[in-house]
């Protein structure tokens, strides 16, 4: 048996504009990182809290997390950036 949970996250609730979703990443704490256009959002699944981490980071093409909790992003046309799990 499969169980599917659907949640809708309204990105407009914390940002007036955003583009298409480029990348989704779930970190070790269960937070969902949402890269959309030049924006980066963090959605805390347990508390259903959404925050705007950055509104001008560039187009994120990938995210990864190191063992010590640092989130790394690959940003189009920019160098790689180190992000912390507590926002930017």
ZANU-251217 format. One record per residue: residue in three letters; chain; y, x, z of N, C-alpha, C in turn. Coordinates in pm, 1 decimal, always signed. Atoms other than C-alpha are relative to their C-alpha. Last residue first. Layout:
% ZANU-251217
('ala'; 'A'; (Y; X; Z); (Y; X; Z); (Y; X; Z));
...
This chain:
% ZANU-251217
('unk'; 'A'; (-62.6; -117.4; +60.6); (+3320.8; +2128.4; +417.3); (+129.7; +31.4; +70.7));
('unk'; 'A'; (-109.2; +28.6; +92.7); (+3093.4; +1894.7; +603.4); (+64.5; +129.2; -47.1));
('unk'; 'A'; (-100.5; +80.5; -71.0); (+2883.3; +1948.1; +915.2); (+118.1; -35.9; -88.7));
('unk'; 'A'; (+51.1; +135.4; -19.1); (+2575.8; +2065.3; +725.3); (+98.9; -91.8; +69.0));
('unk'; 'A'; (+70.8; +20.5; -126.0); (+2772.9; +2367.4; +614.5); (-46.8; -143.2; +9.1));
('unk'; 'A'; (-48.4; +118.1; -69.9); (+2856.0; +2448.3; +255.1); (-74.5; -9.3; +131.4));
('unk'; 'A'; (+75.4; +26.7; -121.9); (+2823.0; +2782.0; +78.0); (+63.1; -115.4; +74.3));
('unk'; 'A'; (-77.5; +23.6; -121.3); (+2960.0; +2776.5; -277.2); (-93.2; -25.0; +116.6));
('unk'; 'A'; (+73.6; +78.4; -99.3); (+2819.2; +2916.4; -600.2); (+81.4; -8.3; +128.6));
('unk'; 'A'; (+107.7; -77.3; -61.9); (+3081.4; +3037.9; -845.8); (-74.7; -89.4; +98.0));
('unk'; 'A'; (-42.0; -73.8; -117.9); (+3282.7; +2785.2; -1046.2); (-117.9; +83.1; +47.9));
('unk'; 'A'; (-120.8; -76.5; +29.7); (+3247.2; +2651.5; -1399.6); (+55.2; +73.9; +121.4));
('unk'; 'A'; (-30.9; -31.3; +139.8); (+2981.0; +2397.7; -1289.5); (+138.1; +64.9; -10.7));
('unk'; 'A'; (-112.8; +76.6; +50.3); (+2909.1; +2413.4; -915.6); (+33.1; +47.1; -141.7));
('unk'; 'A'; (-29.6; -60.7; +129.9); (+2574.4; +2522.8; -775.9); (+103.2; -89.7; -66.0));
('unk'; 'A'; (-18.5; +81.8; +118.7); (+2576.0; +2421.2; -412.1); (+25.0; +84.3; -122.9));
('unk'; 'A'; (-59.3; -74.4; +111.2); (+2437.4; +2584.0; -100.1); (+8.3; -90.8; -121.1));
('unk'; 'A'; (+20.9; +65.5; +129.2); (+2375.8; +2391.6; +222.2); (+73.8; +81.1; -105.6));
('unk'; 'A'; (-113.4; -4.6; +92.6); (+2351.9; +2611.8; +531.7); (-40.5; -64.8; -132.4));
('unk'; 'A'; (-73.4; +125.4; +14.1); (+2089.1; +2495.3; +781.3); (+117.4; +0.3; -95.0));
('unk'; 'A'; (-98.3; +11.8; -107.6); (+1949.6; +2826.4; +910.3); (+94.5; -119.0; -18.1));
('unk'; 'A'; (+68.0; +26.0; -126.7); (+1636.0; +2788.9; +694.9); (+98.1; -17.2; +116.1));
('unk'; 'A'; (+69.2; -115.7; -55.1); (+1851.2; +2764.8; +382.4); (-63.0; -37.7; +133.9));
('unk'; 'A'; (-29.5; -29.7; -140.0); (+1937.2; +2437.4; +210.0); (-82.5; +119.1; +46.3));
('unk'; 'A'; (+117.8; -51.8; -70.3); (+1964.2; +2366.4; -162.4); (+41.9; +33.0; +142.2));
('unk'; 'A'; (-20.5; -27.8; -141.4); (+2203.7; +2177.3; -389.8); (-130.8; +50.2; +59.5));
('unk'; 'A'; (+117.0; -19.4; -84.0); (+2229.6; +2156.2; -769.3); (+40.6; +29.3; +143.0));
('unk'; 'A'; (+120.9; +6.5; +81.6); (+2459.9; +2076.5; -1062.1); (-126.7; +19.5; +81.9));
('unk'; 'A'; (+116.5; -63.7; -62.3); (+2773.9; +1999.4; -864.0); (-122.7; -24.7; -86.1));
('unk'; 'A'; (+122.1; +72.2; +36.0); (+3078.8; +1918.1; -1077.2); (-120.9; +76.1; +53.4));
('unk'; 'A'; (+51.6; -34.3; +132.4); (+3384.8; +2053.5; -898.5); (-130.1; -75.9; -24.4));
('unk'; 'A'; (+85.9; -118.6; -9.7); (+3471.1; +2051.4; -528.3); (-42.8; +51.3; -137.1));
('unk'; 'A'; (-36.2; -85.6; +112.2); (+3768.7; +1816.4; -556.6); (-82.5; +128.5; +1.2));
('unk'; 'A'; (-38.0; +81.4; +115.9); (+3711.9; +1514.0; -334.2); (+40.0; +84.9; -120.0));
('unk'; 'A'; (-100.5; -64.7; +84.3); (+3514.2; +1692.4; -64.9); (+31.8; -91.2; -117.7));
('unk'; 'A'; (-5.4; -140.3; -41.0); (+3293.5; +1585.6; +226.7); (+105.5; +75.3; -80.0));
('unk'; 'A'; (-39.9; -80.4; +114.5); (+3362.8; +1213.5; +182.4); (+14.8; +143.5; +47.0));
('unk'; 'A'; (-125.2; -75.0; -8.7); (+3174.5; +1034.7; +457.6); (+22.8; +77.6; -129.6));
('unk'; 'A'; (-34.9; -72.3; +122.0); (+2914.4; +758.7; +465.4); (+130.3; +73.7; +22.4));
('unk'; 'A'; (-139.3; -45.2; +6.3); (+2753.3; +632.5; +786.5); (+19.8; +83.1; -126.7));
('unk'; 'A'; (-61.3; +63.2; +117.4); (+2427.4; +432.3; +763.2); (+149.1; +32.3; -11.0));
('unk'; 'A'; (-114.5; +77.6; -49.8); (+2338.1; +554.9; +1115.3); (+70.5; -78.8; -110.2));
('unk'; 'A'; (+32.0; +66.8; -127.5); (+1987.2; +674.2; +1021.9); (+113.2; -91.6; +47.2));
('unk'; 'A'; (+90.3; +112.1; +21.6); (+2069.3; +749.0; +655.5); (-25.0; -77.8; +129.5));
('unk'; 'A'; (+92.3; -14.2; -112.1); (+2371.9; +967.4; +718.6); (-88.9; -124.4; +1.6));
('unk'; 'A'; (+41.1; +128.4; -54.4); (+2533.9; +965.4; +375.1); (-103.3; +25.3; +108.5));
('unk'; 'A'; (+115.4; -14.5; -87.5); (+2726.5; +1278.9; +281.9); (-27.8; -137.0; +59.7));
('unk'; 'A'; (+13.0; +94.0; -109.9); (+2958.4; +1259.3; -19.3); (-121.2; +38.1; +84.3));
('unk'; 'A'; (+124.2; -20.9; -73.4); (+3069.8; +1529.1; -263.3); (+2.3; -89.8; +123.1));
('unk'; 'A'; (+7.9; +42.7; -139.3); (+3329.2; +1448.3; -526.9); (-136.1; +34.6; +59.7));
('unk'; 'A'; (-51.0; -112.0; -80.6); (+3411.4; +1626.8; -854.2); (-10.7; -27.3; +149.9));
('unk'; 'A'; (-119.3; -57.9; +60.3); (+3193.3; +1383.2; -1052.7); (+41.2; +123.8; +76.6));
('unk'; 'A'; (-44.5; +93.9; +103.1); (+2946.0; +1233.5; -808.9); (+131.6; +50.6; -57.8));
('unk'; 'A'; (-102.0; -64.3; +83.7); (+2741.6; +1461.6; -583.5); (+33.1; -95.7; -113.7));
('unk'; 'A'; (-19.3; +66.0; +128.7); (+2558.3; +1263.3; -315.0); (+113.5; +70.3; -73.0));
('unk'; 'A'; (-120.0; -55.6; +61.5); (+2415.5; +1445.1; -13.1); (+8.2; -58.2; -140.8));
('unk'; 'A'; (+1.7; +1.8; +145.9); (+2163.6; +1230.5; +175.1); (+134.6; +50.5; -50.4));
('unk'; 'A'; (-123.7; +47.4; +61.8); (+2119.6; +1320.8; +541.2); (-13.1; +7.6; -151.4));
('unk'; 'A'; (+16.5; +133.3; +56.3); (+1763.1; +1347.7; +675.1); (+127.2; -60.0; -56.5));
('unk'; 'A'; (-33.0; +97.2; -103.1); (+1834.0; +1641.2; +905.9); (-13.5; -143.7; -49.3));
('unk'; 'A'; (+102.7; -4.4; -104.3); (+1652.9; +1886.0; +675.4); (+24.9; -98.0; +113.9));
('unk'; 'A'; (+7.7; -122.5; -79.8); (+1879.9; +1786.8; +384.8); (-106.3; -12.2; +109.0));
('unk'; 'A'; (+22.7; +34.9; -139.5); (+1821.2; +1515.9; +123.0); (-17.8; +128.6; +79.7));
('unk'; 'A'; (+74.2; -99.2; -77.3); (+1981.2; +1596.5; -213.1); (-16.2; -49.5; +143.3));
('unk'; 'A'; (+32.9; +51.3; -133.1); (+2114.1; +1374.3; -492.2); (-84.4; +104.6; +71.3));
('unk'; 'A'; (+109.3; -62.6; -74.3); (+2287.6; +1507.7; -803.3); (-16.2; -67.2; +135.1));
('unk'; 'A'; (+55.7; -118.8; +64.3); (+2528.5; +1412.7; -1079.0); (-128.2; +46.9; +67.6));
('unk'; 'A'; (+72.3; -83.0; -95.9); (+2622.4; +1057.0; -978.8); (-70.0; +112.4; -75.2));
('unk'; 'A'; (+143.9; +26.3; -9.5); (+2870.7; +923.3; -1233.5); (-64.7; +93.3; +102.6));
('unk'; 'A'; (+62.3; +7.7; +132.3); (+3241.1; +959.6; -1161.8); (-147.3; -33.8; +19.9));
('unk'; 'A'; (+108.8; -96.3; +15.2); (+3441.0; +895.0; -848.5); (-60.6; -22.9; -137.1));
('unk'; 'A'; (+56.6; -31.0; +131.3); (+3759.5; +717.1; -758.1); (-119.1; +94.1; +15.3));
('unk'; 'A'; (-50.9; +96.2; +98.9); (+3914.7; +539.5; -460.5); (-59.9; +22.9; -138.5));
('unk'; 'A'; (-73.2; -66.0; +108.3); (+3698.8; +727.2; -213.0); (+43.2; -104.5; -101.1));
('unk'; 'A'; (-64.2; -121.7; -51.4); (+3554.9; +629.3; +126.2); (+78.5; +75.8; -106.4));
('unk'; 'A'; (-46.8; +24.4; -136.7); (+3447.6; +265.8; +68.9); (+67.8; +122.2; +61.4));
('unk'; 'A'; (-141.3; +39.2; -0.1); (+3437.4; +330.5; -306.3); (+52.5; -26.1; +140.8));
('unk'; 'A'; (-81.5; -121.7; -3.0); (+3109.1; +518.0; -253.6); (+149.0; -31.9; +0.6));
('unk'; 'A'; (-123.6; +23.2; +72.7); (+2937.9; +187.8; -167.4); (+90.4; +122.6; +11.9));
('unk'; 'A'; (-104.8; -80.1; -61.1); (+2583.4; +279.0; -66.1); (+124.2; -15.6; -86.9));
('unk'; 'A'; (-114.0; -18.9; +88.9); (+2317.8; +20.2; -143.3); (+108.7; +73.9; +77.4));
('unk'; 'A'; (-130.7; +8.6; -65.2); (+1990.9; +48.6; +36.0); (+106.9; +22.5; -105.4));
('unk'; 'A'; (-116.8; -11.1; +87.5); (+1643.8; -20.2; -96.5); (+126.0; -15.8; +83.6));
('unk'; 'A'; (-121.6; +41.2; -69.6); (+1330.5; +48.1; +101.8); (+117.1; +22.0; -93.5));
('unk'; 'A'; (-122.9; -47.8; +62.9); (+997.6; +59.6; -78.1); (+119.0; -56.9; +75.6));
('unk'; 'A'; (-116.2; +68.2; -55.5); (+665.0; +34.9; +99.2); (+123.4; +61.5; -63.5));
('unk'; 'A'; (-127.1; -72.0; +6.6); (+348.5; +124.5; -87.3); (+110.4; -86.1; +58.6));
('unk'; 'A'; (-117.6; +83.8; +0.0); (+0.0; +0.0; +0.0); (+124.6; +88.8; +0.0));
